[in-house]
């Protein structure tokens, strides 16, 4: 039987951090691999921080909702906001974003910005984005290995 938990708050970096830690704690109670809890937490932080920065332009007061759905075969996390929609260019990268490698000898590759979707694509088993009405929905899935 699937279990669902919803967390809701203001879209801010500290709220994203709290939501990510809550997800990691819940995840550790699931049938999924406990070692993956920190990876799921990282994915929530990456997407949540992108929402704060890009959808809301770092302005306080916007809605951030996290929906956590756990089944026997996977967890699904959906982050919902009412900020600006994702650009068409970024939408095209959601499902296939690659994490660009850093070259220790080339400081130009040491970027800290623009890596979030690649990180999420590396640590989660699936991700998608859609806009419905005035809301953005960013969905991530982590499957039970086996």
C-alpha positions, 0 to 999 in steps of 0.5 A, a space after each residue: 500500500 502506498 503512503 503519502 506525506 505532504 510538506 508545505 511551506 514558504 519557498 526559502 533555502 532554510 525551508 528547502 533544507 528542512 524538507 530535504 532532511 525530512 525526506 531523508 529521514 522518511 526514506 531511511 524508514 522505507 524498503 529502499 537502500 538506506 545508503 541512498 537517503 543522502 542522494 535523495 536528500 541532495 536531489 531535493 536540495 538541488 531542485 528546491 534551491 533551483 525553485 527558490 532561485 529561478 522560479 521565485 527570483 530569490 524573493 520570499 513569500 512563495 509557496 513550496 510544497 513537497 509530496 512524498 509517495 512511497 510504494 513497495 517498488 519506489 518513492 516519488 517526490 514531487 516539488 510544487 511551486 507557483 513561481 515562474 515557469 521553467 524555460 523551454 531550454 531548461 525543460 528540454 534538459 530535464 530528462 537528459 541532463 548530464 553532470 559535466 565532469 570537473 577537470 582538476 587542471 582546468 578551473 573553467 570546469 569548476 562551475 558551481 552553477 548549472 550542475 543541479 539537473 545533472 546531479 539529480 539525473 545522476 542520483 535519481 532514476 527518473 525526473 520530469 517537469 510539467 506546468 499546469 495552470 499557475 503551478 510547476 511540478 518537478 517529479 523525481 523517482 527512486 526505484 527499489 533495486 532488484 
